[in-house]
Amino acid sequence: MGKKTKKSAEHKDRVAAKQSKKTAQKEKRSKAKGKDADSDAEDADLDAILAQYAEEQAKFLKVTEVPSEPPVPRSSSTLLASPSNRNELLLFGGEYFDGTHATFFNNLFVYLIDRGEWREVTSPNSPLPRSGHAWCRGGNSGGIYMFGGEFSSPKQGTFYHYNDFWHLDTATREWTRLEVKGKGPPARSGHRMTYFKNYIILFGGFQDTSQQTKYLQDLWIYDCNQYTWHNPALTLASQKPDPRSSFSLLPHDTGAVLYGGYSRVKAAAGGGKQGKGGGPQKMALRPMVHQDTWFLRVTPPAAEAPSSTAPAVRWERRKKPANTPNPPRVGTTMAYHKGRGIMFGGVHDVELSEEGIESEFFDTLFAWTTDRNRFFPLSLRRPRAPGKKQQANQNAKSKNRGRADEEELLANLKALEAKVGIRDNEDDDMEISTPQPEEPVEPAQPSVVRFEMPHRRFNAQLAVQDDTLFIFGGTFEKGDREFTFDDMYSIDLVKLDGVKEVFYREPENWNLLKEAEDSDEDMDDEDDDEEMDEDDEAEAEAMSLDAPSPAPTDVPSVTKDMEQLEVEEPEEQNVNDTRPLPRPFESLREFFSRTSEEWQNIMMEIVKEREESGDKTVKELRKAAFSLAEEKWWDSREEIMALEDEQEAAGIGEVVSMSDRTENMGGAGRRR
C-alpha cells in the first residue's frame, strides 16, 4: 500500500508540474532528467554568463538599425505599437526552448507596417537577454518603460530574475536604465504594466526558483516626473486581487482594469479526504485560472501637495463579466484598443486522474468592453458582393473604357496606313522611337488573405496599431511535444474582412504534428464507419414501423440571441439614452457626417454644464463632438455587426436605422 501511495503522489506532482509549464512556461526543466538538471544547476554560473553578455554588448559603439529577416521563433517576448510612429511595431526579448536547451534574446526589432519590412536595432546599452518581462507606453511622458523579466541556465536548472527598470526612446531607439530614488519593486517576471497620466502601474507576477514558485500581489506606481516608485499601503480591511501572473492589465480614464490570470494555490490533496488514521490532510499546490475583474481607481495628489506625495489608490471588485469565454482559459493577455481589450487564443487544461492532462487550445477572437464589462466574440466576415446599382456602374465604366481603347487603336492603324505615323505633340518632325529594354522589376508579392483564424495557440503576443490587430507567435502542444510558432498576422478590427499573413515559417518538427493529426483522423474515420453501420442496421429495423411526424424545429434568431444576452447584463444601463445610434454597414465617417449636428449640440450642453464655453473654439467643439461620436460608434460595434449579419442572411443590403427597431428591442438602453 505504501508503494502505491508513493507512486500516486509522484504522478500528481508530475501532473501539476506540466500544468504550470503550459501556462507560465517556467517548469520546462521537468523535461530534462533529474541528474542533468542537478548538474546544470551546479555548473552554470549565471552571473558569469550575464557578464559575458554585457561584455559583448559593450562592443557596439552606437545605435544601429539595419534591415533584417523576421525574428526567429520565440516565446514570452513583448510586442507593442510605437507611441511615436503610427507605422511601427516594436518587439523585444523572448526565449526559445528546443526541448533540451533554452536560448534567450535581447535584440530589438522594428516592423515597418507601411513597407512590410523588419529592422533589427543594436545598442551598446541594451538590456540583457530576458523573457517574461513587461513593458508599456509612457502615457504623458512618452516612450516605453520596461521592468523585470527572467533569465535561466541553458537547461533551466537555475533561474535569475531581474529588477532593473528601463526607458526606450522610440524615436532614437536609445535605451536608458533608470536609477530611481528610494526603494523599487523586487525582481519578478510574469507581471503586467500599464499607464495612467504621468504614472506607470505595475502589479503581480511571480518569483521562480528551482524549488518553488511564489506568486505576488503587490502594487507599485512609478511617477515619471519625480523618478520615484510608490508602494501604496492598503488597509487590512480593503479588498485587493489575489496573487497571480499572466493576467490582463488595461488602461482606463481613472486608473486601470484587471482581468483573469493564473496562479497555483494550496488545496487538500486527494479530493478533500482525511489523511490515513484520521490525521491532517496533505496540502498540495493546485492550478487556478482566475476569472475575476478588478478596477484600480487612482487619484493624483492635489496641486498644492508636496511633489513626493503618492497618489491615492483603491481596488474595487467588479461583477463577473457577461458572456465570458467558455471554458475558462489562460495564456490570453489582451491588447488595448479604444476602451476594449482584444483577446485571442488560449488553452484550457483538464487534469485527469490516470491519463495526466488533456489540453484544449483555441483560435477564437473576443473583445471585452471595459466599461460595460461584457465579452463579444469577433468573427471574420467575407467582403459583401457589390449591389446591383454598383455593379451596373462598374459595367458602364468598363464599357466606356473599352470603347475608348478601341477608338485609339483605330486611329493608330489609320495613321500607319497613311504612312504618316504618330507625331509628337510638341514637335512636327516625325520621330521613330526604338523601344528600350526595361529593367526587370520584381513583382510585389501580394499578402495572403484567408478567412480563417491562425492556428490554435496560447501566449501569442498582441498589439493594436490604427484599428489593426497584429498577432505574433505563440505556442501549441501535442502530447509531449511543444511547437513555437514563427509567424505574424494582421486583422482589421473595423472590417474583420480576413486574416492577412505578414510572414509565416513552418515551426520545427511541424511534420510530426501533421502525421499525428492524420493518424487521429484515420482513427476517427474508423469510429465513424462503425457508428454508420450501427445506424444503418437500426434504420433497417425501423423501416417496418410507422415513422412519427417530425417534431417542429426552432430556427435560431440573431435578435432572439441578442435579447437573451441582455438578460445577462450585470449592470443596469441608462434606458433614457437618446444619443444617435450608428446604422448597419455605416462607417465612422458616415455616422459622424449624418449626426454631427446632434453631437455638437450634446457637446455644447456638456460645455455649458462645466462653464467652459469661453475656452472652446468651434474647431475644438467639433473635435470633441467627433470623439463622443467615435466612442458611441465603437461602443455599439458588436450589436451593429450582429444586425449586419442578420440582414445579410435575410438578403437585406441597404442601411436600416436602429431607431426603427427600438419598439421590438426595448429601446437603446436595452441593447446596452
N, C-alpha and C positions, 0 to 999 in steps of 0.2 A: 504493500500500500504506500509505503514511504517513497519508493522509487517512482510510482505512478504520479504521486502528488508533485514530486520534483519536476518531472517531465512536463506536467501541465503548467506549472509556474514558468518554466523556461519558454514554453510555447506562447504564453500570454505576454511575456516580456518582449519576445521577438515580434509579435503582432503589434504591440504598442510602439516599438521602435520603427517599424515600417510605416505605421500611420503618421508618426511625427515627420518622417522623411518626406512623405508625399505632400505635406502641407508647408512645412517650414524648410525642408530640404537641408536640415542640419545634422541628420544622423545617417548620411550616406556611407559613413565609415563602417556601418554594420555589414556591408557587402564584402569588406576585406576580412581575412581571417584574424582571429584574436592575436596570434603570435606576430603577424606582420604589423598590426595596429600598435601593439605594445612597442615593437622595435622602432616604429616610426615616431612614436611619442617620445622615446628616449633619445633617439639620434638627431631628430630635427631641432635645430636652434632657430626659432622664428625670428629672434632679434637679429641674428646674423644674416638671415635671408632678406629681411626688410632693409637692413643696412646696405646690402649689395644692390637691391633695387634702387635705393636712394642715390648710391654712387653712380649707377648707370644713368639715372635721371639727370644728375648734375652735368652730364656731358653735353646736354642740349644747351646751346648758348642763348637762344632766343626762341620766341614763339613762332612756330612754322605751321602752315596749313597747306597740305598738298592733296590733290585728287587721289582717291583710293577706291578699292573694291568695297562692296558692302561688308559690314563687320562679320567676323567669324562667329559661329554659333556660341551662345552664352545664355545663362540664366541669372536671375537676381540682379540684373542691371537696372538702370533708370533711364527713362525716356521722357522728355519734356519739350513742349513747344517754346521756342525762343520768345522771351518777352520784349525783345527789341527789334525783331525782324519777323514779319508775317510769313516769310517763305523759308523758315529754317526750323529744323528739329535737332535736338541735342541728345546724344546718347553717351553714357559714361559707365565704365566699370563692368562688373559681372564676373561669372565664373563658368567653367566648363568641366564637367566630370565625365570621363570616358569609361567609367566602371572600375577603374583602378586608381587613377591619379586625378587630382584637381588642379586646374590652371586658373589663375586669377588675372584680371586685366585692369589697367588704369589709363587706357587710351580714350581720348575724347573724339567722338565722331560728330560731324555736322552733315545733315541731309538737306540739300537744297531742293525744295519742293517743286519750284517752277522749272528747274533744269533736270530734275531726276538724277542728281549727282551726289555722290558721297565724298566727303573730305575728312582726312584724319589730321588732328591737331596734336602737336608735340610741344611740350613746355618744360623749361628747367625746374619749375617749382610745382609740377603737377602732383596731386595727392597720390599716395602709394596704392598699389593694387588692392581691390576690395570688392565685396559683394554684399548684398543685404543692407546697403546704406539707404539714406533718404535725402531727397532734395526738393526744393520748391522755389518758385519765383519770389522775388523780394518785395512784392507789393509796392508801396510808395517809394521804397528806397532803390528799386531796380536791381537788375542782376539776378543771380541764382545763389541760394545758400544750401550747403550740404553738410551733413553731420553723420559721423559714425560709420558703421559697417564692420565687416569681419574679414579675416584672412586666416588660412589654415595651412598646415603642412601638406605636402603632396598627397599623402594617404589619409588625410583628415583625422589623424590621431590627436592633434593638438590644435586648439583654436586661439586666435588672437582677436580681440575686439578693439576697435578704435574709439577714441573720444575726441578726435580733432574736429574743428569747425572751419569751413572754407567758404569763400565767396568767389564766384566766377563772373567776370565781366563778359557778357555775351557779345559785345561789340569787338573787343580786342582779344578775346579768348584767353585772358590773363587770369590765372589762379592766384588767390591771396589767402594765406592761412591767417585766421582772425585770432588775435590774442585778446581774450575778453577779460573784463575786470571781475574779480571775485570768483566764486565757485560756479562751475558749469555742470551740465548733465554727465553722469557716469557713462562709461563705454557701453555700447549696445549695438544690436542690429535688429532688423525686422520692425523697426519703429516707423512712424509716419510724421510728416511735417506739412504745414500749410501756412498761409499768410493772412494777416489782418492788419490793415493800415500800415503802420511802421513796425509791426511786431511779427516775429516768426514763432509759430506754435509747434511744440514737439510733445508727443505722447507715446507711451508704451514701448514695445519691443521686448527683447529677451537677451539674456547673457548665457552663453552656452560654453560649458567646459566638457572635458572628456567624461565626466561622471554624471552631470545633471544639467537641466535647462531651467533657468529661473526667468519667469515672465514678469514684466514690470507694468506698473500703473501710475507712474509719476508724471506730472505735468510740468513742462518748462516753457517759459516765454522769453524770447530774446528781443531786447529793444535795439533796433537798428540805428537809432540816433545816439544812444548813450553807450552802445557796445557792452551791454550788461545782460546777463541771464538772470531771470527771476524764477524762483520755485515757489509758487503761491501756496501758502499754508491753508489747508481746508480743515474745518472743524470735524470732530469725530461724528457728529450727527449728520453732516452733509453727505449727500449721495455722490458717488463717482463710479466710473466704469471699472469692471473687473480687470485684472491683468490680462494682457493679450498682445498678439502681434498679427501682422498681415491683415489689418483692417483697412477701412477707407476713412480718410480724414479730409473733408472738403471745406473750402472757404465759404463764409456767409457774411451778410452785411453787418451783422452784430457779433460775429465771433467765428465759430466753426461748428460743423456737424460731423458726428462719428457713427459709422455703421459696421456691424459684423466683426469678424476677426477669428483668431484661433488661439487656443491655449490647451494645456493639459492640467487637469485638476485632480486632487486626491479623492478617491472613491473606494468603497469597500470592495475588495476582490471576492470573486465567487458569487456575484449576484446578490450580495447582502446577507449571505448565510453566516451564521456564527462559526467561529473557529472550533477546532477539534476540542472536545471536552468542555464546551461552553465558554472558552476563553475569548479574548478580544478579537475582533475582526482584523484581518490583514488588509492594510491600505495599499492601494496601487494608483499610479497616475493614469487617468483616462483622458482620451482626446475630447475636446469640447469645441463645437462650432457655435460661435456667438451670432445671434440674430437681433440683438437689441440695438436701439438707436438713442444717441445722446446729443444734446445741444449744449455747447460751451458758450456761455454769454460772457463777453469780455467788455469791461467798461474802462476806458482810458482815464487816467487821473485828471483832475481839474487843471485848468491852465495856470492857476496860481500855485499849484503844488510843487514841491521840490523836484528837480529833474530826476532824482534817483527813486521817485515813488513808483511802485509797481502797479500795474493795472489790477482792478478788482475782477475776479473770475467766479463763475458759479456753474456747476454741472446741473443740467436739467434732463431727467429721463423722459423720453417721449414714448408715445404709444407704439406698438408694433406696427411696422409699415404694412399698408394694404397691398395685397397681391404679390407677396414676396416670392421669389423663385422657389419652386418646389421640385425636388427635395433640396434642403439647405446644402450649400456648397462653400468651399474655401478656394483660395488662390484666385480671387476675383477683385483685386484692388481697382477702384473706379478712377476714371478720369473726369475732371470737372468740365462742364460745358453749360454756361448760361443758366445757372440755377439748377442744373441737373447733374447727376452722377451717371456716367456711362459704364456699364458692366458687361464683360464678355467672358464666356467660357466658365471654367471652374471644375472641381472634382468633388464627388460625394463618395465617401468611404463607408462601407458596411463591414463591421467586424463579425466574422463568422466563428462559430465555436470550434470547428475542426479544420476548415479549409483556409484559414487565415483571413485575408482581407479581400473583399471584392470592391473594385472601384468603378464608378460610372463617371465618364467625362462628358463635357457639354460644349456645344458650339453656338449657344443662344446669346442674343444681344438684348440687354434691358436698359431702360432709362429710369432713374429714380429721381423724382422731383422732390427736392429737399424741403420746400415749404409745405407742400401738400402731403409729404411722407407717403408716397404711393409709387409702386413699380408699374411700368408699362413695358410689354415686350415690343421690340422693334424688329419688324420683318422686312425682308427685301421685296421690292416691287418692280416688276418689269416695266419698261417705258410704255406709256399708253400709245396706242395706234392713233395716227392723226385723224381728225374728224373729216366729214365729207367736204365741208367748205374749205378746210386747209388743204385737203388732197386735190380739190379742183384748182385752187390757186397754184399749187405746185405743178400740176399738169399743164396749166396755161403758160406758166413761166418756161417750162421745158419746151413747149411747142414754139413759143416766140424765139427762144434761143436757137432751136433747130432751124427755124425759118431764116434767121439772120445768118447763121453759118452757111446755109445753102446759097443765099444771095451773094455772100462774099466769095464762095467757091466759083460761082458762075461768072462773077466779074473778073476773077483772076484768069479763068480759062479764056474768056473773051479777049483779054489783053495779050495773052500768049499767042492766040491765033492771029491777031493783027500784028504780031512781031513788034509790039511797042514796049512791052514789059511794064513793070510796075515802077513808076518813078518815085523818088523821094519827095516828100512834101516841101523840103527846103531847097532842093537842087533840081534844075531842069535836065541836067545830063543824066543819062541812064547809067546806073551803077550795077555791076554784076558782083554780087557778094558771094564769096565761097564760104560754105559752112565750116566753121571752126570746130574741131573736135572738143566736146565738152569733157571736163574732168568728171570722172565717176563720183557721184555723190551717194554715200551710204544712206539707204532709206531709213528713216527713223522707225525704230521698232515700236509698233503700237502696243499700248498697255493691254494686258489680258484682263478682260472684264467677265466675270461669271456671276451667276445668280444663285450661288450657294455660299454659305459662310465658310471661313477657313476651317481646317481640320480641328476636331475636338482637342482641347488643351487646357492647362491651367497655368497660372503665374505668367500670363502674357503681359507685356508692357504696353500700356495705352497712353496716347496723347491726342489732344484735340487742338487743331490749328485752323481757324477760319471755318468753322462748321464742318470740318473734315476729321474723321476719326482715323488714327493710324494704329495698327496692331503689329507689334514686333515680337517675334519669337514665342517662347512658351515651352511647356514640357508635356509629354504624353508617355504613358506607361502601358505596357502589355506584358502581363506576367511579371517576371523579374527583370525585364529589360526597360531601360529608360531612354527616351528619344528627346533630344533637344532640337527644336525647330530652328531653321535658319532661313527665315522669310520675313516679309513685311507686306501688309495690305493697307488699303485706304477705303473708307466708306463715307459717302456724302450723307451726313445726318439729316439734311433737309429733304433730299430726293429719295434716298435709300434705293437708288436705281442700280445696284450691283456692287460687287466687291472688285476693286481694281488691284491687280497684283503689282506691287512695286518691285520686288525681286523674290526669287524662290530658288533655293538649293536643297536638293534632297538630303534629309538627315542621314547620318551614318548608320549603316545596317538597316535601312528602311525596307530593303527587300525581305528581311526576315519577318518583319511585321506583315507584309503582304502575304507571304507564304502562310503565316499563322492564321490570318483572316480568311484566306482561301480554304484552308482545312476546316475552319469553323463553319464556313458557308456550306461545304460539302456535307458536314455532319447535320446541319440544319435541313438541307435538302432531303437527306435520307429520312429524317424525322417527319418532314412534311409529306413524303411519299407514303410512309406508314399511316399517317393520320388520314390521308386522302383515301387509301384503301379501306380503312375502317369506316370512313364516311360513306363510301360507295356501297358497302355492304348494308349499312344502316338505311341508306336511301332505297336500296332494292327491297328491303323488308317493308318499308313504309309505303311502297307504291300501291300495294293492295288495299290500303286503308284510305278512307276519305280524308283528303288534306283539308285542314281547317282554314278558314279565311284568314288572310294575312292581317296582322294587327296594324292599326294605324301608326304611322311613324311621324314624329315631330321634326320639322325642318328647323335647324338651328338658325337663329336670327341674330345679326350683329347688334341690333337695337336692344333685343332682349338681354343679350350678354352684357351690354353696357349698363342696363338698368340693374342687373344683378351686381355688377361691380360697385355701383353707387351705394348699395346697401351696406357694403363692407367699409365704406369710408369711415375712418376712425375719428375724424374731427368734423364738426358741423361747419358748413360753409355759408357764406352770406347769400341768402336767396334773393336779395334786392340788388344784385349786381347788374346794373344797366349799361355797363360799358360795351362798346361794339365788339362783335364776335367775327372772327375770320370765316370765310366760306370755303367749302371743299374746292380743291385744285387752285386755290388762290395763294400767290406768293406773298412774301412780306411786303415787297414794294407795292403790289396791287392793293393789299389790305390797307396800308397807310394812305395810299393815294385816294382810296374810296372814303376813308373815315378820318382824314387828317383834321378836318374842321371840328369834329366831335372831340378828338383827343386834345386839341388845342384849348377847347372850352374847359375840358376837365383839368388841364394843367393850369389854366387861369384861375379856376376855383381853388386849386391847391395853393397857388402863389398868394391869393388873397387871404386864405386862412393863415398862412405863415407871415403875412405882411411883408412880402419881399418884392412887390410889384415894381418898385422903383429901381431895383437892382438887376432886372432881367430885360434884355433886349428881345426884339421879335425873333431874331435868329436863335437866341438861346432858348426861348419858349418853344419854338418849333423843334429844336433838337431834343429838348426834354420830353415833348409830346411824342416824338418818334421812339424814345426809349420806353415810354409807357406802352406804346403800341407793340413794340418788339417783345416786351415781356409778356403781354397778353397773347401774342401770336405763338410764342414758344410754350406758354402755359396750356394752351388749347391744342397743341400739336397732335398729341396722341388720339384725342377724341376725333379731331378732324380727319386724321388718317383712317380711323375706323369707318367714318362716314364715307370717305372716298372709296374704300374697298367695297363697302356695301352698295354704293351707287354703280361702281364698275361691274359688280356681279349682276346687278339688275339691268345693265346696259344703258345707264344714265351717264352722259359725259358732260353735261352742262353744269354751270355753277348754280348751286342752290343755297340760299341763305339759311343759316342755322336758326335764325329768329323765326322762320316759318315753321320750325319743328318744335318750338317751345311748348306748344299745347300738349304734344304727345310725350315730351321728355321731361316735363315738370319744371321748365324754366332754366335759366343759366346756372343758378345755384345748384340745381340738381345734378348737372353734369360735373360740377366740381366736387 
